[in-house]
Amino acid sequence: MNQNWHGTLIRHMLLLITGCLLVGLISGYYGWSLAIGIGLYLGWTLKQLLRLHEWLRQHKPDEAPPDGYGLWGEVFDSIYHLQRRDQRVRGRLQAVIDRVQESTAALKDAVIMLDSDGNLEWWNRAAETLLGLKTPQDSGQPVTNLVRHPRFKEYFEQENYEEALEIPSPTNDRVRIQLYLTRYGNNEHLMLVRDVTRIHQLEQMRKDFVANVSHELRTPLTVICGYLETLLDNVEEINPRWSRALQQMQQQGSRMQTLLNDLLLLAKLEATDYPSDNHPVTVQSLLQTIKNDAQALSGQRGQQITLEADPQVLLKGSEGELRSAFSNLVFNAVKYTQDKGNIRIRWWADEHGAHLSVQDSGIGIDAKHLPRLTERFYRVDSSRNSNTGGTGLGLAIVKHVLLRHRARLEISSVLGHGSTFTCHFPPAQVTRTRLVGNDE
């Protein structure tokens, strides 16, 4: 193509010069003939440029280019063919986009596209129903201005989208929605929203059932355990054959009471998103008390329990709930660590927040069990149930306490080489105080 243009240009120049020389030969003014010829050619070229500019400025998709001759005709045609080709490509791309948008619009789940700053770019019809978005006036608005639930703002800003968020719908408090955020492209966000009202209702029915049954069982079980304790206090007056049976009945009754207490505690934790009391807790003294209780639980097993805690780092939250979560982690370490094993408790803070780790040299946990450890009643080895007397609810309680304190649990373990449970609290939950004394 370049060779054709070069050839055409050379031919035009040769014709122009030849014509000017012929006129100069006839008139005798070679210089003036050449100057006038070149001027006329430049004028014609400028006219073609103006025609091209006008056509491009007022160009319509189906409008043909202006008529041209020679080199300019090829220029007009080439530009026109390029534009037609671009139109076909854009048409195919637009068809793909239209199909994607049509299929997305048909979804019952909401799909929202956000830019890197969290501003709305595009959404489907379901988003208008579930989130109350309005077209086109909400376009370009920050999503946190339209979904005003405080948990959503916190969830969006923390930039940790591993788990979904469940909140009431902005348009209807009786509708529960679940939001998923995913990053793509140049730090943009894709938000998926599902209606989980039915699942939420079933989950609420389960919670109510467990709470009600636990409450109903607590009274008769207390009566049974009370009579068993009375009988055992007067065991010398009872047939000796009943002594062992009564002792086993009391043990199992106590175990059932522990299970009911754990179920009621879980029901209480699930009832609200935040602890009712949110005051600075001196974690160092709390852990010292838990360490002493763990030492008593260890008894004569010769386990080495150490505590390293920064007394200046306080934690905003419920002391009772934190005591329950931390003691579960420490007591589990005692239960599943062999005699003369080591248990290390650490409490410290850094720029990422505050952290509690409970590290043991116990039997460890296979990696396949780690994702399910915080599920209710999940046991790595059911045979350990009789040895430890646990309810299988301890880590579920820990998980819910941490969620209420905006924290997360990290578990690392190697089978046969011990485990480490680490609680990570965000900076917003942490306060500091001046060191006024040493509790130890």
C-alpha positions in Angstrom: 0.0 0.0 0.0 2.8 2.4 0.9 4.5 1.7 -2.5 1.3 2.5 -4.3 1.0 5.9 -2.5 4.6 6.6 -3.2 4.2 5.8 -6.9 1.0 7.9 -7.1 2.7 10.9 -5.4 5.8 10.6 -7.7 3.5 10.5 -10.8 1.6 13.6 -9.6 4.8 15.5 -9.0 6.2 14.5 -12.5 3.0 15.5 -14.2 2.9 18.8 -12.3 6.5 19.7 -13.2 6.1 18.6 -16.8 3.0 20.7 -17.2 4.7 23.7 -15.6 7.7 23.3 -17.9 5.4 23.1 -21.0 3.6 26.3 -20.0 7.0 28.0 -19.3 8.2 26.8 -22.7 5.2 28.4 -24.4 5.2 31.6 -22.3 8.9 31.9 -21.7 8.4 32.3 -18.0 9.6 29.0 -16.5 9.9 30.3 -12.9 6.5 31.9 -12.8 4.9 28.9 -14.5 6.4 26.5 -11.9 5.4 28.8 -9.0 1.8 29.2 -10.2 1.5 25.4 -10.9 2.8 24.5 -7.4 0.5 27.1 -5.8 -2.5 25.8 -7.7 -1.6 22.2 -6.6 -1.2 23.3 -2.9 -4.5 25.2 -3.1 -6.2 22.0 -4.5 -4.6 20.0 -1.7 -5.7 22.4 1.0 -9.3 22.2 -0.4 -9.2 18.4 -0.1 -8.0 18.7 3.5 -10.8 21.1 4.3 -13.3 18.6 2.7 -11.8 15.8 4.8 -12.0 17.8 7.9 -15.6 18.8 7.3 -16.6 15.2 6.6 -14.9 13.9 9.7 -16.5 16.7 11.8 -20.0 16.0 10.6 -19.6 12.4 9.9 -22.6 10.1 10.3 -22.3 6.3 10.6 -23.8 5.5 7.2 -22.6 8.7 5.3 -20.3 8.0 2.4 -17.1 10.0 2.1 -16.9 12.9 -0.3 -15.8 12.3 -3.9 -12.1 12.6 -4.5 -9.6 12.0 -7.2 -6.2 10.4 -7.4 -4.4 10.2 -4.1 -7.1 12.0 -2.1 -9.7 9.6 -3.4 -7.7 6.7 -2.0 -7.4 8.6 1.3 -11.1 9.1 1.6 -11.8 5.5 0.7 -9.2 4.1 3.2 -10.6 6.2 6.0 -14.1 5.1 5.2 -13.2 1.4 5.1 -11.4 1.8 8.5 -14.5 3.4 10.0 -16.7 0.7 8.6 -14.5 -2.0 10.0 -14.4 -0.3 13.4 -18.2 0.0 13.3 -18.5 -3.8 12.7 -16.1 -4.5 15.6 -17.9 -2.2 17.9 -21.2 -3.7 16.8 -19.9 -7.2 17.7 -18.6 -6.0 21.1 -21.8 -4.2 21.8 -23.8 -7.3 20.9 -21.7 -9.3 23.4 -22.2 -6.5 26.1 -25.9 -6.5 25.4 -26.2 -10.2 25.8 -24.2 -10.1 29.0 -26.4 -7.3 30.4 -29.6 -9.0 29.3 -28.6 -12.3 31.0 -27.4 -10.4 34.1 -30.6 -8.4 34.2 -32.6 -11.6 34.2 -30.8 -12.9 37.4 -32.7 -12.8 40.7 -29.4 -11.9 42.4 -28.2 -8.3 42.2 -25.0 -7.5 40.3 -23.4 -4.1 40.9 -20.2 -2.8 39.3 -18.2 -0.3 41.3 -15.1 1.7 40.4 -11.9 1.7 42.4 -13.3 4.4 44.7 -16.6 2.5 45.4 -18.8 4.6 43.1 -21.7 2.9 41.2 -21.0 2.3 37.5 -23.7 -0.3 36.5 -26.3 -2.5 38.1 -29.1 -4.9 37.1 -32.8 -4.7 37.8 -32.5 -7.0 40.9 -30.2 -4.3 42.5 -33.0 -1.8 42.3 -35.3 -4.2 44.2 -32.9 -5.5 46.8 -30.9 -2.3 47.4 -33.3 0.4 46.2 -30.9 1.8 43.6 -32.4 4.2 41.1 -31.5 4.7 37.4 -29.9 7.0 36.4 -29.7 9.4 39.3 -27.6 7.0 41.5 -25.0 6.5 38.8 -21.6 7.7 40.1 -22.7 7.8 43.7 -20.6 6.1 46.5 -22.2 2.8 47.4 -21.8 3.5 51.1 -24.1 6.6 50.7 -26.9 4.3 49.4 -26.3 1.2 51.6 -26.1 3.0 54.9 -25.9 0.0 57.3 -22.9 0.5 59.6 -21.7 -3.1 59.2 -21.6 -2.6 55.4 -19.5 0.5 55.6 -17.1 -1.3 57.9 -17.1 -4.4 55.7 -16.4 -2.3 52.5 -13.6 -0.3 54.1 -11.7 -3.1 55.7 -11.0 -4.6 52.2 -11.2 -8.2 53.5 -13.9 -9.9 51.5 -13.2 -13.6 52.3 -16.6 -14.0 53.9 -20.0 -12.7 52.9 -21.9 -10.1 54.9 -25.5 -10.5 55.9 -27.6 -7.4 56.7 -31.2 -6.3 56.3 -32.2 -4.9 52.9 -32.2 -1.0 52.8 -35.7 -1.2 51.2 -37.3 -3.6 53.6 -36.1 -4.6 57.1 -37.9 -8.0 56.8 -35.7 -9.0 53.9 -32.2 -10.3 54.6 -29.6 -9.9 52.0 -26.1 -11.4 51.7 -23.4 -9.4 50.0 -20.2 -10.7 48.3 -17.5 -8.3 47.1 -14.8 -9.3 44.6 -11.9 -7.2 43.2 -11.2 -7.2 39.4 -9.4 -5.1 36.8 -7.8 -1.9 38.1 -8.9 -2.3 41.7 -12.5 -2.2 40.7 -15.3 -4.1 42.7 -18.0 -6.5 41.7 -20.7 -6.8 44.3 -23.2 -9.7 44.3 -26.3 -9.5 46.5 -28.6 -12.4 47.3 -31.9 -12.6 49.0 -31.4 -15.1 51.9 -34.6 -14.3 53.8 -35.7 -17.9 53.8 -32.4 -19.2 54.9 -32.3 -16.6 57.6 -35.7 -17.6 58.8 -34.7 -21.2 59.0 -31.6 -20.4 60.9 -33.6 -18.2 63.3 -36.0 -21.1 63.8 -33.0 -23.4 64.6 -31.6 -20.9 67.1 -35.0 -20.4 68.8 -35.5 -24.2 68.9 -32.0 -24.8 70.5 -32.5 -21.9 73.0 -36.0 -23.0 74.0 -35.1 -26.7 74.3 -32.0 -25.8 76.4 -34.1 -23.6 78.7 -36.8 -26.3 79.0 -34.2 -29.0 79.8 -32.3 -26.9 82.3 -34.9 -27.1 85.1 -35.5 -30.9 85.0 -31.8 -31.6 84.7 -31.1 -29.4 87.7 -33.6 -31.4 89.7 -32.2 -34.7 88.6 -28.6 -33.6 89.4 -29.7 -32.3 92.7 -31.3 -35.6 93.8 -28.3 -37.5 92.5 -26.0 -35.3 94.6 -28.2 -35.9 97.6 -28.1 -39.7 97.1 -24.4 -39.7 96.8 -24.0 -37.7 100.0 -25.9 -40.5 101.7 -24.3 -43.3 99.7 -23.6 -45.4 102.9 -27.4 -45.7 103.4 -27.9 -47.1 99.9 -27.2 -50.5 98.6 -23.5 -50.6 97.5 -24.4 -51.9 94.1 -26.0 -48.6 93.3 -22.9 -46.5 94.2 -21.1 -46.8 90.8 -24.3 -46.2 88.9 -25.1 -43.1 90.8 -21.6 -41.7 90.2 -21.8 -42.3 86.5 -25.2 -40.7 86.4 -23.9 -37.6 88.2 -21.0 -37.4 85.8 -23.2 -37.6 82.7 -25.7 -35.1 84.3 -22.9 -32.6 84.9 -21.8 -33.1 81.3 -25.3 -32.4 80.0 -25.4 -29.3 82.2 -22.2 -28.1 80.6 -23.6 -28.7 77.2 -26.8 -26.8 77.9 -24.8 -23.9 79.3 -22.7 -23.8 76.2 -25.8 -23.9 74.0 -27.4 -21.1 75.9 -24.3 -19.0 75.7 -24.2 -19.6 71.9 -27.8 -18.5 71.6 -27.0 -15.4 73.6 -24.0 -14.6 71.4 -26.0 -15.0 68.2 -28.9 -12.8 69.4 -27.0 -9.5 68.8 -24.1 -8.3 66.6 -22.3 -6.4 69.3 -21.6 -7.0 73.0 -23.9 -5.2 75.4 -21.0 -3.8 77.4 -18.0 -2.3 75.5 -15.5 -1.1 78.0 -11.7 -1.4 78.1 -10.7 -4.8 79.5 -7.3 -5.3 81.1 -6.4 -8.4 79.1 -3.1 -9.1 81.0 -4.9 -9.6 84.4 -7.7 -11.6 82.6 -5.1 -13.9 81.1 -3.3 -14.3 84.4 -6.5 -15.5 86.0 -7.1 -17.9 83.1 -3.5 -19.2 83.4 -4.0 -19.9 87.1 -7.2 -21.9 86.3 -5.4 -23.7 83.5 -2.6 -24.7 85.9 -5.1 -26.1 88.3 -6.8 -28.0 85.4 -3.4 -29.4 84.5 -2.9 -30.7 88.0 -0.1 -33.2 88.3 0.6 -33.6 84.5 3.7 -31.5 84.7 2.8 -29.1 81.9 4.7 -25.9 81.5 2.3 -22.9 81.0 3.9 -19.5 80.3 2.3 -16.1 79.9 3.7 -13.1 78.1 1.3 -10.2 78.1 1.7 -6.4 77.5 -0.1 -4.8 80.5 -0.5 -1.5 78.6 -2.6 -3.1 75.8 -6.3 -3.0 76.7 -9.2 -4.3 74.6 -12.6 -2.7 74.2 -15.4 -5.3 74.6 -17.2 -7.6 77.0 -14.9 -9.0 79.7 -17.3 -12.0 80.3 -17.3 -12.9 76.6 -13.6 -12.5 76.2 -13.0 -14.6 79.3 -15.1 -17.4 77.8 -13.3 -17.3 74.5 -9.8 -17.0 75.9 -10.4 -19.7 78.5 -11.7 -22.1 75.8 -8.5 -21.7 73.8 -6.2 -22.2 76.9 -8.2 -25.1 78.4 -8.2 -26.9 75.0 -4.5 -26.5 74.9 -4.3 -28.1 78.3 -6.6 -31.0 77.4 -4.8 -31.8 74.1 -1.2 -31.4 75.2 0.6 -34.4 76.5 2.1 -34.6 80.1 5.2 -32.4 80.6 4.2 -30.5 77.4 4.6 -26.8 76.8 1.8 -24.2 76.5 2.7 -20.6 75.6 0.2 -17.7 75.9 1.1 -14.3 74.3 -0.7 -11.0 74.2 0.8 -8.1 72.2 -0.1 -5.2 69.9 1.4 -3.8 66.7 0.3 -1.5 63.8 -2.2 -4.1 62.7 -4.0 -4.3 66.0 -3.8 -6.6 69.1 -3.2 -10.3 69.0 -3.6 -13.3 71.4 -1.9 -16.5 70.6 -2.1 -19.8 72.4 0.6 -22.2 71.3 0.9 -25.8 72.5 3.2 -28.8 71.8 0.3 -31.2 71.8 -1.0 -33.8 69.4 -1.7 -31.3 66.6 -4.5 -31.4 64.0 -4.6 -32.7 60.5 -4.9 -29.9 57.9 -8.1 -31.3 56.4 -9.9 -30.6 59.7 -8.9 -26.9 60.2 -11.6 -25.3 58.0 -14.3 -27.0 60.1 -13.0 -26.7 63.6 -15.3 -23.8 64.5 -18.5 -25.7 63.5 -20.8 -26.7 66.2 -20.2 -30.2 67.6 -17.4 -30.9 65.1 -14.8 -33.2 66.5 -11.6 -34.2 64.9 -11.7 -37.6 66.6 -14.9 -38.7 68.2 -13.0 -41.1 70.4 -11.5 -38.0 72.2 -14.9 -37.1 73.4 -14.7 -39.5 76.3 -11.2 -38.6 77.2 -11.6 -34.8 77.3 -15.3 -34.5 78.2 -15.7 -31.5 75.8 -19.0 -30.5 74.2 -17.7 -29.7 70.8 -19.0 -26.1 71.1 -15.9 -24.4 72.5 -14.4 -23.1 69.3 -17.9 -22.2 68.0 -18.2 -19.9 71.1 -14.7 -18.5 70.4 -15.7 -17.7 66.8 -18.9 -15.9 67.7 -17.2 -13.9 70.5 -14.5 -12.8 68.1 -17.0 -11.9 65.4 -18.8 -9.7 68.0 -15.5 -8.0 68.7 -14.7 -7.5 65.0 -11.8 -10.0 65.3 -10.9 -13.2 63.5 -9.4 -16.5 64.4 -6.3 -18.0 62.7 -5.4 -21.7 63.2 -2.2 -23.3 62.3 -1.3 -26.9 63.3 1.0 -29.7 62.3 -0.1 -33.2 63.2 2.1 -34.5 66.0 3.9 -31.1 66.6 1.3 -29.0 68.3 -1.1 -26.2 67.3 -1.3 -22.4 67.5 -4.6 -20.5 67.8 -4.2 -16.7 67.2 -7.0 -14.1 67.7 -6.5 -10.9 65.7 -8.3 -7.8 66.9 -8.5 -4.6 64.7 -6.9 -1.4 65.9 -10.3 0.1 66.5 -10.9 -2.3 69.4 -7.5 -1.6 71.0 -6.7 1.1 73.6 -3.5 1.7 75.5 -2.8 2.9 79.1 0.2 4.0 80.9 2.1 1.3 82.9 1.2 1.9 86.5 2.3 -1.3 88.0 3.2 -5.0 87.5 0.5 -7.5 88.2 2.8 -10.4 88.3 
